[in-house]
Structures are given as structure tokens and as C-alpha cells.
């Protein structure tokens, strides 16, 4: 009984291997297509990441230039104060009818 069981298992194993060999070209094509799709998706993700990095770099550069401009204007103001000049913000004052009278 053991011998017949072993031979039956061997036949099943050989048959399944033969089926795999026959169906493997189709599977290989499917696997290749899946790999191509995955590669395309990875390329798209990389492009998106590069675009995001470029945008972040541009934002950082803008912030740096704004900070430099702010520093340069405040330095000028500090110099003026040291030399005795005072910067004043001149605002437009609107008079109401009660103040005019």
C-alpha cells in the first residue's frame, strides 16, 4: 500500500510539474507585464518625488530671500537709529465728523 501511495504521489507531482511547464509561458508574459507596470509606477512616483523636492527647494529659496530682505531692511533701520535718525511709519489718519467740528 505504501508503494502504491508513493507512486500515486510521484505521478501527481510529475503531472503538476508538466502543467506548470505548459502554463509557464503565459505566466511569464503576465509577470513581465506586471513588472513593466510596476516599473512605470515607480518611475511616476520618482518623478512626483522629484517635483515635490524641487517645489520645496524653491519655497526654501523664496523664504531665504525674504529673510535676507528683511534682515537688510532692519539693518538699515538700526544704522539709522544709531546715527540719530528715527524711522517713522506715517499712517493716514481719517477724521470723523465729530473730530472735525
Backbone as XML, in Angstrom:
<?xml version="1.0"?>
<chain id="A" units="angstrom">
  <residue number="1" name="UNK">
    <atom name="N" x="0.823" y="-1.188" z="0.000"/>
    <atom name="CA" x="0.000" y="0.000" z="0.000"/>
    <atom name="C" x="0.871" y="1.257" z="0.000"/>
  </residue>
  <residue number="2" name="UNK">
    <atom name="N" x="1.953" y="1.230" z="0.732"/>
    <atom name="CA" x="2.846" y="2.381" z="0.755"/>
    <atom name="C" x="3.454" y="2.649" z="-0.618"/>
  </residue>
  <residue number="3" name="UNK">
    <atom name="N" x="3.796" y="1.595" z="-1.310"/>
    <atom name="CA" x="4.403" y="1.745" z="-2.629"/>
    <atom name="C" x="3.414" y="2.359" z="-3.617"/>
  </residue>
  <residue number="4" name="UNK">
    <atom name="N" x="2.162" y="1.922" z="-3.553"/>
    <atom name="CA" x="1.169" y="2.476" z="-4.471"/>
    <atom name="C" x="0.883" y="3.949" z="-4.123"/>
  </residue>
  <residue number="5" name="UNK">
    <atom name="N" x="0.929" y="4.277" z="-2.862"/>
    <atom name="CA" x="0.721" y="5.666" z="-2.441"/>
    <atom name="C" x="1.874" y="6.551" z="-2.913"/>
  </residue>
  <residue number="6" name="UNK">
    <atom name="N" x="3.079" y="6.045" z="-2.790"/>
    <atom name="CA" x="4.252" y="6.796" z="-3.239"/>
    <atom name="C" x="4.226" y="6.957" z="-4.751"/>
  </residue>
  <residue number="7" name="UNK">
    <atom name="N" x="3.865" y="5.919" z="-5.463"/>
    <atom name="CA" x="3.819" y="6.027" z="-6.926"/>
    <atom name="C" x="2.711" y="6.990" z="-7.354"/>
  </residue>
  <residue number="8" name="UNK">
    <atom name="N" x="1.579" y="6.996" z="-6.660"/>
    <atom name="CA" x="0.481" y="7.918" z="-6.993"/>
    <atom name="C" x="0.925" y="9.362" z="-6.748"/>
  </residue>
  <residue number="9" name="UNK">
    <atom name="N" x="1.623" y="9.576" z="-5.655"/>
    <atom name="CA" x="2.126" y="10.914" z="-5.362"/>
    <atom name="C" x="3.154" y="11.353" z="-6.397"/>
  </residue>
  <residue number="10" name="UNK">
    <atom name="N" x="3.995" y="10.434" z="-6.815"/>
    <atom name="CA" x="5.003" y="10.743" z="-7.830"/>
    <atom name="C" x="4.341" y="11.108" z="-9.151"/>
  </residue>
  <residue number="11" name="UNK">
    <atom name="N" x="3.295" y="10.382" z="-9.497"/>
    <atom name="CA" x="2.580" y="10.677" z="-10.748"/>
    <atom name="C" x="1.921" y="12.055" z="-10.664"/>
  </residue>
  <residue number="12" name="UNK">
    <atom name="N" x="1.326" y="12.350" z="-9.530"/>
    <atom name="CA" x="0.702" y="13.659" z="-9.344"/>
    <atom name="C" x="1.744" y="14.791" z="-9.413"/>
  </residue>
  <residue number="13" name="UNK">
    <atom name="N" x="2.870" y="14.547" z="-8.798"/>
    <atom name="CA" x="3.938" y="15.557" z="-8.797"/>
    <atom name="C" x="4.451" y="15.819" z="-10.209"/>
  </residue>
  <residue number="14" name="UNK">
    <atom name="N" x="4.701" y="14.731" z="-10.945"/>
    <atom name="CA" x="5.191" y="14.865" z="-12.318"/>
    <atom name="C" x="4.140" y="15.536" z="-13.187"/>
  </residue>
  <residue number="15" name="UNK">
    <atom name="N" x="2.886" y="15.195" z="-12.994"/>
    <atom name="CA" x="1.797" y="15.809" z="-13.769"/>
    <atom name="C" x="1.673" y="17.293" z="-13.463"/>
  </residue>
  <residue number="16" name="UNK">
    <atom name="N" x="1.799" y="17.657" z="-12.203"/>
    <atom name="CA" x="1.686" y="19.078" z="-11.852"/>
    <atom name="C" x="2.869" y="19.869" z="-12.407"/>
  </residue>
  <residue number="17" name="UNK">
    <atom name="N" x="4.046" y="19.246" z="-12.418"/>
    <atom name="CA" x="5.216" y="19.913" z="-12.997"/>
    <atom name="C" x="5.026" y="20.106" z="-14.499"/>
  </residue>
  <residue number="18" name="UNK">
    <atom name="N" x="4.424" y="19.113" z="-15.155"/>
    <atom name="CA" x="4.178" y="19.222" z="-16.590"/>
    <atom name="C" x="3.177" y="20.340" z="-16.869"/>
  </residue>
  <residue number="19" name="UNK">
    <atom name="N" x="2.148" y="20.460" z="-16.035"/>
    <atom name="CA" x="1.180" y="21.549" z="-16.207"/>
    <atom name="C" x="1.836" y="22.912" z="-15.992"/>
  </residue>
  <residue number="20" name="UNK">
    <atom name="N" x="2.706" y="22.993" z="-15.020"/>
    <atom name="CA" x="3.414" y="24.237" z="-14.787"/>
    <atom name="C" x="4.294" y="24.613" z="-15.970"/>
  </residue>
  <residue number="21" name="UNK">
    <atom name="N" x="4.927" y="23.619" z="-16.553"/>
    <atom name="CA" x="5.796" y="23.873" z="-17.700"/>
    <atom name="C" x="4.987" y="24.364" z="-18.896"/>
  </residue>
  <residue number="22" name="UNK">
    <atom name="N" x="3.776" y="23.833" z="-19.057"/>
    <atom name="CA" x="2.937" y="24.242" z="-20.183"/>
    <atom name="C" x="2.382" y="25.643" z="-19.952"/>
  </residue>
  <residue number="23" name="UNK">
    <atom name="N" x="1.972" y="25.929" z="-18.730"/>
    <atom name="CA" x="1.350" y="27.219" z="-18.459"/>
    <atom name="C" x="2.372" y="28.303" z="-18.111"/>
  </residue>
  <residue number="24" name="UNK">
    <atom name="N" x="3.626" y="27.960" z="-17.966"/>
    <atom name="CA" x="4.620" y="28.948" z="-17.559"/>
    <atom name="C" x="4.862" y="30.051" z="-18.593"/>
  </residue>
  <residue number="25" name="UNK">
    <atom name="N" x="4.808" y="29.798" z="-19.913"/>
    <atom name="CA" x="4.987" y="30.928" z="-20.843"/>
    <atom name="C" x="3.920" y="32.005" z="-20.657"/>
  </residue>
  <residue number="26" name="UNK">
    <atom name="N" x="2.698" y="31.581" z="-20.422"/>
    <atom name="CA" x="1.636" y="32.544" z="-20.182"/>
    <atom name="C" x="1.897" y="33.309" z="-18.892"/>
  </residue>
  <residue number="27" name="UNK">
    <atom name="N" x="2.325" y="32.602" z="-17.873"/>
    <atom name="CA" x="2.615" y="33.251" z="-16.600"/>
    <atom name="C" x="3.806" y="34.200" z="-16.742"/>
  </residue>
  <residue number="28" name="UNK">
    <atom name="N" x="4.791" y="33.795" z="-17.535"/>
    <atom name="CA" x="5.949" y="34.657" z="-17.736"/>
    <atom name="C" x="5.540" y="35.961" z="-18.400"/>
  </residue>
  <residue number="29" name="UNK">
    <atom name="N" x="4.636" y="35.865" z="-19.391"/>
    <atom name="CA" x="4.154" y="37.068" z="-20.051"/>
    <atom name="C" x="3.414" y="37.968" z="-19.058"/>
  </residue>
  <residue number="30" name="UNK">
    <atom name="N" x="2.563" y="37.351" z="-18.243"/>
    <atom name="CA" x="1.825" y="38.106" z="-17.243"/>
    <atom name="C" x="2.782" y="38.753" z="-16.247"/>
  </residue>
  <residue number="31" name="UNK">
    <atom name="N" x="3.788" y="37.997" z="-15.813"/>
    <atom name="CA" x="4.758" y="38.522" z="-14.869"/>
    <atom name="C" x="5.546" y="39.678" z="-15.483"/>
  </residue>
  <residue number="32" name="UNK">
    <atom name="N" x="5.912" y="39.538" z="-16.762"/>
    <atom name="CA" x="6.636" y="40.616" z="-17.439"/>
    <atom name="C" x="5.783" y="41.875" z="-17.526"/>
  </residue>
  <residue number="33" name="UNK">
    <atom name="N" x="4.502" y="41.687" z="-17.853"/>
    <atom name="CA" x="3.596" y="42.832" z="-17.920"/>
    <atom name="C" x="3.462" y="43.495" z="-16.548"/>
  </residue>
  <residue number="34" name="UNK">
    <atom name="N" x="3.326" y="42.669" z="-15.519"/>
    <atom name="CA" x="3.217" y="43.209" z="-14.164"/>
    <atom name="C" x="4.489" y="43.959" z="-13.782"/>
  </residue>
  <residue number="35" name="UNK">
    <atom name="N" x="5.650" y="43.402" z="-14.142"/>
    <atom name="CA" x="6.916" y="44.060" z="-13.833"/>
    <atom name="C" x="7.023" y="45.395" z="-14.554"/>
  </residue>
  <residue number="36" name="UNK">
    <atom name="N" x="6.592" y="45.432" z="-15.815"/>
    <atom name="CA" x="6.619" y="46.676" z="-16.583"/>
    <atom name="C" x="5.710" y="47.718" z="-15.937"/>
  </residue>
  <residue number="37" name="UNK">
    <atom name="N" x="4.522" y="47.296" z="-15.520"/>
    <atom name="CA" x="3.593" y="48.211" z="-14.865"/>
    <atom name="C" x="4.187" y="48.739" z="-13.564"/>
  </residue>
  <residue number="38" name="UNK">
    <atom name="N" x="4.809" y="47.836" z="-12.798"/>
    <atom name="CA" x="5.424" y="48.254" z="-11.539"/>
    <atom name="C" x="6.553" y="49.248" z="-11.798"/>
  </residue>
  <residue number="39" name="UNK">
    <atom name="N" x="7.362" y="49.000" z="-12.834"/>
    <atom name="CA" x="8.444" y="49.913" z="-13.169"/>
    <atom name="C" x="7.901" y="51.288" z="-13.565"/>
  </residue>
  <residue number="40" name="UNK">
    <atom name="N" x="6.823" y="51.291" z="-14.355"/>
    <atom name="CA" x="6.211" y="52.550" z="-14.761"/>
    <atom name="C" x="5.690" y="53.310" z="-13.539"/>
  </residue>
  <residue number="41" name="UNK">
    <atom name="N" x="5.048" y="52.586" z="-12.622"/>
    <atom name="CA" x="4.536" y="53.212" z="-11.412"/>
    <atom name="C" x="5.683" y="53.781" z="-10.581"/>
  </residue>
  <residue number="42" name="UNK">
    <atom name="N" x="6.772" y="53.027" z="-10.474"/>
    <atom name="CA" x="7.926" y="53.501" z="-9.708"/>
    <atom name="C" x="8.512" y="54.758" z="-10.349"/>
  </residue>
  <residue number="43" name="UNK">
    <atom name="N" x="8.599" y="54.773" z="-11.678"/>
    <atom name="CA" x="9.117" y="55.945" z="-12.383"/>
    <atom name="C" x="8.218" y="57.157" z="-12.135"/>
  </residue>
  <residue number="44" name="UNK">
    <atom name="N" x="6.900" y="56.946" z="-12.182"/>
    <atom name="CA" x="5.969" y="58.039" z="-11.923"/>
    <atom name="C" x="6.133" y="58.557" z="-10.497"/>
  </residue>
  <residue number="45" name="UNK">
    <atom name="N" x="6.269" y="57.630" z="-9.543"/>
    <atom name="CA" x="6.455" y="58.043" z="-8.151"/>
    <atom name="C" x="7.753" y="58.825" z="-7.986"/>
  </residue>
  <residue number="46" name="UNK">
    <atom name="N" x="8.824" y="58.378" z="-8.651"/>
    <atom name="CA" x="10.099" y="59.082" z="-8.574"/>
    <atom name="C" x="9.973" y="60.483" z="-9.161"/>
  </residue>
  <residue number="47" name="UNK">
    <atom name="N" x="9.271" y="60.601" z="-10.285"/>
    <atom name="CA" x="9.073" y="61.910" z="-10.907"/>
    <atom name="C" x="8.290" y="62.832" z="-9.972"/>
  </residue>
  <residue number="48" name="UNK">
    <atom name="N" x="7.250" y="62.290" z="-9.341"/>
    <atom name="CA" x="6.455" y="63.083" z="-8.414"/>
    <atom name="C" x="7.313" y="63.531" z="-7.229"/>
  </residue>
  <residue number="49" name="UNK">
    <atom name="N" x="8.146" y="62.616" z="-6.709"/>
    <atom name="CA" x="9.019" y="62.969" z="-5.598"/>
    <atom name="C" x="10.005" y="64.052" z="-6.003"/>
  </residue>
  <residue number="50" name="UNK">
    <atom name="N" x="10.557" y="63.945" z="-7.219"/>
    <atom name="CA" x="11.491" y="64.959" z="-7.702"/>
    <atom name="C" x="10.799" y="66.314" z="-7.826"/>
  </residue>
  <residue number="51" name="UNK">
    <atom name="N" x="9.573" y="66.315" z="-8.338"/>
    <atom name="CA" x="8.826" y="67.562" z="-8.469"/>
    <atom name="C" x="8.568" y="68.176" z="-7.096"/>
  </residue>
  <residue number="52" name="UNK">
    <atom name="N" x="8.186" y="67.334" z="-6.126"/>
    <atom name="CA" x="7.939" y="67.827" z="-4.778"/>
    <atom name="C" x="9.214" y="68.397" z="-4.167"/>
  </residue>
  <residue number="53" name="UNK">
    <atom name="N" x="10.348" y="67.722" z="-4.388"/>
    <atom name="CA" x="11.613" y="68.212" z="-3.868"/>
    <atom name="C" x="11.977" y="69.550" z="-4.498"/>
  </residue>
  <residue number="54" name="UNK">
    <atom name="N" x="11.752" y="69.678" z="-5.815"/>
    <atom name="CA" x="12.029" y="70.944" z="-6.492"/>
    <atom name="C" x="11.156" y="72.062" z="-5.932"/>
  </residue>
  <residue number="55" name="UNK">
    <atom name="N" x="9.878" y="71.765" z="-5.704"/>
    <atom name="CA" x="8.979" y="72.766" z="-5.140"/>
    <atom name="C" x="9.435" y="73.171" z="-3.741"/>
  </residue>
  <residue number="56" name="UNK">
    <atom name="N" x="9.840" y="72.196" z="-2.931"/>
    <atom name="CA" x="10.314" y="72.502" z="-1.586"/>
    <atom name="C" x="11.574" y="73.359" z="-1.641"/>
  </residue>
  <residue number="57" name="UNK">
    <atom name="N" x="12.489" y="73.055" z="-2.563"/>
    <atom name="CA" x="13.705" y="73.839" z="-2.717"/>
    <atom name="C" x="13.374" y="75.275" z="-3.126"/>
  </residue>
  <residue number="58" name="UNK">
    <atom name="N" x="12.425" y="75.422" z="-4.057"/>
    <atom name="CA" x="12.021" y="76.760" z="-4.483"/>
    <atom name="C" x="11.426" y="77.543" z="-3.316"/>
  </residue>
  <residue number="59" name="UNK">
    <atom name="N" x="10.574" y="76.880" z="-2.515"/>
    <atom name="CA" x="9.973" y="77.540" z="-1.363"/>
    <atom name="C" x="11.049" y="77.952" z="-0.363"/>
  </residue>
  <residue number="60" name="UNK">
    <atom name="N" x="12.027" y="77.072" z="-0.131"/>
    <atom name="CA" x="13.109" y="77.396" z="0.791"/>
    <atom name="C" x="13.910" y="78.590" z="0.286"/>
  </residue>
  <residue number="61" name="UNK">
    <atom name="N" x="14.183" y="78.618" z="-1.025"/>
    <atom name="CA" x="14.921" y="79.743" z="-1.598"/>
    <atom name="C" x="14.131" y="81.043" z="-1.443"/>
  </residue>
  <residue number="62" name="UNK">
    <atom name="N" x="12.819" y="80.981" z="-1.681"/>
    <atom name="CA" x="11.985" y="82.168" z="-1.515"/>
    <atom name="C" x="12.017" y="82.651" z="-0.066"/>
  </residue>
  <residue number="63" name="UNK">
    <atom name="N" x="11.916" y="81.703" z="0.876"/>
    <atom name="CA" x="11.951" y="82.074" z="2.288"/>
    <atom name="C" x="13.299" y="82.687" z="2.647"/>
  </residue>
  <residue number="64" name="UNK">
    <atom name="N" x="14.381" y="82.126" z="2.107"/>
    <atom name="CA" x="15.703" y="82.666" z="2.380"/>
    <atom name="C" x="15.843" y="84.086" z="1.841"/>
  </residue>
  <residue number="65" name="UNK">
    <atom name="N" x="15.345" y="84.315" z="0.619"/>
    <atom name="CA" x="15.442" y="85.663" z="0.057"/>
    <atom name="C" x="14.592" y="86.645" z="0.858"/>
  </residue>
  <residue number="66" name="UNK">
    <atom name="N" x="13.399" y="86.213" z="1.278"/>
    <atom name="CA" x="12.559" y="87.077" z="2.104"/>
    <atom name="C" x="13.265" y="87.408" z="3.413"/>
  </residue>
  <residue number="67" name="UNK">
    <atom name="N" x="13.902" y="86.416" z="4.004"/>
    <atom name="CA" x="14.611" y="86.634" z="5.257"/>
    <atom name="C" x="15.788" y="87.588" z="5.044"/>
  </residue>
  <residue number="68" name="UNK">
    <atom name="N" x="16.514" y="87.410" z="3.941"/>
    <atom name="CA" x="17.627" y="88.311" z="3.651"/>
    <atom name="C" x="17.154" y="89.745" z="3.435"/>
  </residue>
  <residue number="69" name="UNK">
    <atom name="N" x="16.048" y="89.903" z="2.728"/>
    <atom name="CA" x="15.497" y="91.232" z="2.507"/>
    <atom name="C" x="15.084" y="91.841" z="3.835"/>
  </residue>
  <residue number="70" name="UNK">
    <atom name="N" x="14.443" y="91.065" z="4.676"/>
    <atom name="CA" x="14.022" y="91.559" z="5.988"/>
    <atom name="C" x="15.230" y="91.984" z="6.806"/>
  </residue>
  <residue number="71" name="UNK">
    <atom name="N" x="16.265" y="91.150" z="6.802"/>
    <atom name="CA" x="17.474" y="91.479" z="7.564"/>
    <atom name="C" x="18.119" y="92.762" z="7.051"/>
  </residue>
  <residue number="72" name="UNK">
    <atom name="N" x="18.201" y="92.886" z="5.726"/>
    <atom name="CA" x="18.853" y="94.076" z="5.178"/>
    <atom name="C" x="18.064" y="95.338" z="5.512"/>
  </residue>
  <residue number="73" name="UNK">
    <atom name="N" x="16.736" y="95.260" z="5.477"/>
    <atom name="CA" x="15.945" y="96.455" z="5.802"/>
    <atom name="C" x="16.032" y="96.768" z="7.277"/>
  </residue>
  <residue number="74" name="UNK">
    <atom name="N" x="16.048" y="95.761" z="8.136"/>
    <atom name="CA" x="16.159" y="96.045" z="9.574"/>
    <atom name="C" x="17.546" y="96.553" z="9.912"/>
  </residue>
  <residue number="75" name="UNK">
    <atom name="N" x="18.566" y="96.109" z="9.218"/>
    <atom name="CA" x="19.915" y="96.613" z="9.462"/>
    <atom name="C" x="19.995" y="98.099" z="9.105"/>
  </residue>
  <residue number="76" name="UNK">
    <atom name="N" x="19.365" y="98.454" z="7.982"/>
    <atom name="CA" x="19.356" y="99.859" z="7.604"/>
    <atom name="C" x="18.661" y="100.691" z="8.665"/>
  </residue>
  <residue number="77" name="UNK">
    <atom name="N" x="17.561" y="100.167" z="9.187"/>
    <atom name="CA" x="16.839" y="100.880" z="10.232"/>
    <atom name="C" x="17.668" y="101.018" z="11.494"/>
  </residue>
  <residue number="78" name="UNK">
    <atom name="N" x="18.385" y="99.977" z="11.871"/>
    <atom name="CA" x="19.232" y="100.041" z="13.059"/>
    <atom name="C" x="20.363" y="101.040" z="12.861"/>
  </residue>
  <residue number="79" name="UNK">
    <atom name="N" x="20.945" y="101.056" z="11.666"/>
    <atom name="CA" x="22.009" y="102.015" z="11.381"/>
    <atom name="C" x="21.479" y="103.434" z="11.520"/>
  </residue>
  <residue number="80" name="UNK">
    <atom name="N" x="20.293" y="103.658" z="10.952"/>
    <atom name="CA" x="19.705" y="104.994" z="11.017"/>
    <atom name="C" x="19.450" y="105.416" z="12.447"/>
  </residue>
  <residue number="81" name="UNK">
    <atom name="N" x="18.986" y="104.508" z="13.285"/>
    <atom name="CA" x="18.728" y="104.840" z="14.681"/>
    <atom name="C" x="20.035" y="105.167" z="15.398"/>
  </residue>
  <residue number="82" name="UNK">
    <atom name="N" x="21.075" y="104.412" z="15.063"/>
    <atom name="CA" x="22.379" y="104.675" z="15.695"/>
    <atom name="C" x="22.911" y="106.044" z="15.290"/>
  </residue>
  <residue number="83" name="UNK">
    <atom name="N" x="22.607" y="106.460" z="14.077"/>
    <atom name="CA" x="23.104" y="107.758" z="13.604"/>
    <atom name="C" x="22.189" y="108.911" z="14.011"/>
  </residue>
  <residue number="84" name="UNK">
    <atom name="N" x="21.144" y="108.622" z="14.729"/>
    <atom name="CA" x="20.266" y="109.683" z="15.199"/>
    <atom name="C" x="19.013" y="109.849" z="14.371"/>
  </residue>
  <residue number="85" name="UNK">
    <atom name="N" x="18.844" y="109.076" z="13.335"/>
    <atom name="CA" x="17.641" y="109.160" z="12.517"/>
    <atom name="C" x="16.633" y="108.138" z="13.031"/>
  </residue>
  <residue number="86" name="UNK">
    <atom name="N" x="15.419" y="108.535" z="13.052"/>
    <atom name="CA" x="14.364" y="107.639" z="13.512"/>
    <atom name="C" x="13.412" y="107.393" z="12.351"/>
  </residue>
  <residue number="87" name="UNK">
    <atom name="N" x="13.162" y="106.131" z="12.091"/>
    <atom name="CA" x="12.206" y="105.794" z="11.044"/>
    <atom name="C" x="10.813" y="105.823" z="11.645"/>
  </residue>
  <residue number="88" name="UNK">
    <atom name="N" x="9.925" y="106.461" z="10.926"/>
    <atom name="CA" x="8.555" y="106.526" z="11.421"/>
    <atom name="C" x="7.610" y="106.029" z="10.348"/>
  </residue>
  <residue number="89" name="UNK">
    <atom name="N" x="6.632" y="105.316" z="10.793"/>
    <atom name="CA" x="5.581" y="104.900" z="9.872"/>
    <atom name="C" x="4.539" y="105.999" z="9.846"/>
  </residue>
  <residue number="90" name="UNK">
    <atom name="N" x="4.343" y="106.584" z="8.710"/>
    <atom name="CA" x="3.368" y="107.649" z="8.572"/>
    <atom name="C" x="2.091" y="107.019" z="8.056"/>
  </residue>
  <residue number="91" name="UNK">
    <atom name="N" x="1.097" y="107.027" z="8.886"/>
    <atom name="CA" x="-0.180" y="106.451" z="8.507"/>
    <atom name="C" x="-1.173" y="107.544" z="8.163"/>
  </residue>
  <residue number="92" name="UNK">
    <atom name="N" x="-2.157" y="107.206" z="7.397"/>
    <atom name="CA" x="-3.194" y="108.166" z="7.038"/>
    <atom name="C" x="-4.246" y="108.135" z="8.131"/>
  </residue>
  <residue number="93" name="UNK">
    <atom name="N" x="-4.484" y="109.292" z="8.693"/>
    <atom name="CA" x="-5.482" y="109.375" z="9.763"/>
    <atom name="C" x="-6.765" y="109.930" z="9.176"/>
  </residue>
  <residue number="94" name="UNK">
    <atom name="N" x="-7.800" y="109.230" z="9.425"/>
    <atom name="CA" x="-9.092" y="109.678" z="8.915"/>
    <atom name="C" x="-9.856" y="110.357" z="10.050"/>
  </residue>
  <residue number="95" name="UNK">
    <atom name="N" x="-10.289" y="111.517" z="9.764"/>
    <atom name="CA" x="-11.047" y="112.249" z="10.770"/>
    <atom name="C" x="-12.525" y="111.925" z="10.632"/>
  </residue>
  <residue number="96" name="UNK">
    <atom name="N" x="-13.141" y="111.768" z="11.748"/>
    <atom name="CA" x="-14.588" y="111.558" z="11.716"/>
    <atom name="C" x="-15.274" y="112.915" z="11.782"/>
  </residue>
  <residue number="97" name="UNK">
    <atom name="N" x="-16.545" y="112.953" z="11.571"/>
    <atom name="CA" x="-17.285" y="114.211" z="11.579"/>
    <atom name="C" x="-17.223" y="114.865" z="12.949"/>
  </residue>
  <residue number="98" name="UNK">
    <atom name="N" x="-17.188" y="114.090" z="14.012"/>
    <atom name="CA" x="-17.129" y="114.643" z="15.358"/>
    <atom name="C" x="-15.801" y="115.322" z="15.631"/>
  </residue>
  <residue number="99" name="UNK">
    <atom name="N" x="-14.711" y="114.801" z="15.095"/>
    <atom name="CA" x="-13.405" y="115.412" z="15.323"/>
    <atom name="C" x="-13.243" y="116.701" z="14.522"/>
  </residue>
  <residue number="100" name="UNK">
    <atom name="N" x="-13.867" y="116.793" z="13.377"/>
    <atom name="CA" x="-13.745" y="117.981" z="12.537"/>
    <atom name="C" x="-14.438" y="119.187" z="13.171"/>
  </residue>
  <residue number="101" name="UNK">
    <atom name="N" x="-15.497" y="118.920" z="13.867"/>
    <atom name="CA" x="-16.294" y="120.020" z="14.405"/>
    <atom name="C" x="-15.709" y="120.663" z="15.625"/>
  </residue>
</chain>
